[in-house]
Amino acid sequence: MDPDFWHQRWREGRTGFHQDRPTPQLLEFWPTLALAPGSEVFVPLAGKSLDLVWLAAQGHRVLGVELSPLAIAQFFAEHGLTPQVHDSRYGSHYRAGEIELICGDVFGLDADVLADCAAVYDRAALIALPPPLRRRYVRELHALLPGGCRGLLITLEYPQHEKQGPPFAVPEAEVRELYGRDWRVETLERRDILAQQPGFVAEGVSALETVVYRLSKR
């Protein structure tokens, strides 16, 4: 699961994880975080997600990180935006309005760049990572977020032996083990979505659920 894997997927247009509308669970459950107007939201492995635009429309400042420059270029082009660009030790920063995307390695971030983040939104980051990287992602990256930070996490659960990830299955027990040390974890919803995912059915997956968690850093 090295960077070349993701660069190749973007070059070849194999981006089935990209959705053509904002995530329904985001629209339903984001208000439960009760963030103050103008709060900054961190979106790791952001891709060109329409969720970024929705979050900005709610009055948030959005800080996304994405490895692929192609994904970032497509995001701004598809929304008719011309970003201002500058470089830092984290990578190249592209900003238009209230949306800033850093083109770089999410593991290259530090507490300074995340200091103002009041929330983190993860729909496609944790499930994109194999188990060893999932642990590093939570224990290293999320450790940089300030105390009191809130989060919305969306995962998938299915019999992992029936499909090769990504996206990977991340069971609730693993979520609680990964986050439980530093975060309060609350399960908000568990929903059977197999009938709406013909690609999973075609691969022989027999069960598929999406799970929504609300996080709060201690």
C-alpha positions in Angstrom: 0.0 0.0 0.0 2.7 2.4 -1.0 2.1 5.9 -2.6 2.5 4.5 -6.1 -0.6 2.4 -5.6 -2.7 5.5 -5.0 -1.0 7.5 -7.7 -1.7 4.8 -10.2 -5.4 4.5 -9.2 -5.9 8.2 -9.8 -4.0 8.1 -13.1 -6.2 5.2 -14.3 -9.4 6.7 -13.0 -10.0 3.7 -10.6 -11.6 5.9 -8.0 -14.7 3.9 -7.0 -14.4 5.4 -3.5 -15.3 8.8 -4.9 -19.0 9.7 -4.6 -21.0 11.9 -6.8 -22.8 13.5 -3.9 -22.0 14.4 -0.3 -22.1 11.4 2.1 -25.6 10.9 3.5 -24.3 10.0 7.0 -22.3 13.2 7.0 -25.4 15.3 6.4 -27.4 13.4 9.0 -24.9 13.2 11.8 -22.5 16.1 11.5 -24.8 18.5 13.3 -24.5 16.2 16.4 -20.9 17.5 16.8 -22.3 20.9 17.6 -19.3 22.8 16.4 -19.0 26.6 16.7 -19.3 28.6 13.5 -15.9 29.0 11.8 -14.4 25.9 13.3 -11.6 24.2 11.4 -12.2 20.6 10.2 -9.4 18.2 9.3 -10.1 15.8 6.5 -7.3 13.2 6.0 -6.9 11.4 2.6 -9.4 13.9 1.2 -9.3 12.9 -2.5 -11.7 15.3 -4.4 -14.6 14.6 -2.1 -17.8 16.6 -2.4 -17.9 16.4 1.4 -15.2 19.1 1.4 -17.6 21.5 -0.3 -20.5 20.6 1.9 -18.4 21.2 5.1 -17.3 24.6 3.8 -20.9 25.5 3.0 -21.7 24.8 6.7 -19.4 27.7 7.7 -16.3 25.6 8.4 -12.7 26.1 7.5 -11.6 22.9 5.8 -8.1 21.5 5.9 -7.7 18.4 3.8 -4.6 16.3 3.0 -4.2 14.3 -0.1 -1.3 12.4 -1.7 -2.3 12.8 -5.3 -1.8 16.1 -7.1 -4.2 14.9 -9.8 -7.0 14.5 -7.3 -6.4 18.0 -6.0 -6.2 19.5 -9.5 -9.5 17.8 -10.4 -11.2 19.0 -7.2 -10.5 22.7 -7.9 -11.2 22.4 -11.7 -14.5 20.6 -11.2 -15.7 23.4 -8.9 -14.4 26.2 -11.0 -12.0 27.4 -8.4 -8.5 28.8 -8.9 -6.5 28.1 -5.7 -3.6 30.1 -4.3 -0.6 27.9 -4.0 2.4 27.9 -1.6 4.9 25.4 -0.3 5.8 24.4 3.2 7.5 21.6 5.0 4.2 19.7 4.8 3.9 19.9 1.0 2.2 22.1 -1.5 -0.8 24.0 -0.1 -3.8 24.8 -2.4 -6.4 27.2 -1.1 -9.6 28.7 -2.4 -12.1 30.3 -0.1 -12.4 28.3 3.1 -10.9 25.1 1.6 -7.2 24.3 1.9 -5.8 21.1 0.5 -2.2 20.0 1.3 -0.6 17.8 -1.3 1.6 15.6 0.8 2.0 12.7 3.1 -0.5 12.7 5.9 2.1 11.1 8.2 4.3 14.2 7.5 2.0 16.5 9.5 2.7 17.7 13.0 0.9 19.3 15.8 1.5 22.9 14.6 -0.5 22.5 11.4 -3.3 20.7 13.2 -3.4 23.0 16.3 -6.6 24.8 15.2 -8.6 21.8 14.2 -11.8 21.5 16.2 -13.0 18.4 14.4 -11.8 15.6 12.2 -14.0 13.9 9.5 -13.0 10.4 8.2 -15.1 8.6 5.6 -12.5 7.0 3.5 -9.1 7.2 5.3 -9.2 4.5 8.0 -10.8 2.0 5.7 -8.2 2.7 3.0 -5.4 1.5 5.2 -4.3 -2.1 6.0 -4.1 -3.0 9.7 -0.5 -1.9 10.5 -1.1 1.5 8.9 -4.4 1.9 10.7 -2.7 1.7 14.0 -0.1 4.2 13.0 -2.8 6.5 11.6 -4.7 6.6 14.8 -1.8 6.4 17.4 0.5 8.9 15.6 -1.7 11.2 13.5 -4.7 11.5 15.7 -2.4 12.0 18.7 -1.5 15.4 17.1 -5.0 16.7 17.3 -5.8 19.0 20.2 -7.7 18.0 23.3 -11.5 18.5 22.9 -11.3 17.8 19.2 -14.5 16.1 18.0 -14.9 13.6 15.1 -17.2 11.8 12.8 -15.8 8.4 11.6 -17.5 6.2 9.0 -16.3 2.6 8.5 -17.3 -0.5 6.6 -17.8 -4.0 8.0 -17.8 -7.2 5.9 -16.2 -10.6 5.9 -12.6 -9.6 5.1 -11.8 -13.0 3.6 -14.5 -12.4 0.9 -12.8 -9.3 -0.6 -9.3 -7.9 -1.0 -9.2 -4.3 0.3 -9.1 -1.4 0.0 -11.6 -0.5 1.2 -10.9 -2.7 4.2 -13.3 -4.0 6.8 -12.7 -2.4 10.2 -14.8 -4.0 12.9 -16.2 -2.1 15.9 -13.9 -3.9 18.3 -10.9 -2.6 16.4 -12.2 0.9 16.3 -12.6 0.9 20.0 -9.2 -0.6 20.6 -7.5 1.9 18.3 -9.3 5.0 19.6 -10.2 4.0 23.1 -7.0 5.2 24.8 -7.4 8.9 23.8 -10.9 9.2 22.5 -14.4 8.6 23.7 -16.2 6.5 21.0 -19.9 6.4 20.5 -21.7 4.3 17.9 -24.4 6.4 16.2 -25.6 4.1 13.5 -25.1 0.7 11.9 -26.7 0.2 8.5 -26.9 -2.7 6.0 -25.9 -1.4 2.6 -25.1 -4.5 0.6 -28.1 -4.1 -1.7 -26.9 -0.6 -2.7 -23.3 -1.9 -3.5 -23.4 -4.1 -6.6 -19.7 -4.0 -6.8 -19.4 -5.8 -3.5 -22.1 -8.3 -4.5 -20.3 -9.0 -7.7 -17.1 -9.9 -5.8 -19.0 -12.4 -3.6 -19.4 -10.3 -0.4 -22.2 -11.8 1.6 -22.7 -9.0 4.1 -21.9 -5.3 4.2 -22.6 -2.6 6.8 -21.6 0.9 7.3 -21.0 2.2 10.8 -21.0 5.8 12.0 -19.0 6.8 15.2 -18.9 10.1 17.1 -15.4 10.7 18.6 -14.3 13.1 21.3 -10.7 13.5 22.3 -10.0 13.5 26.0 
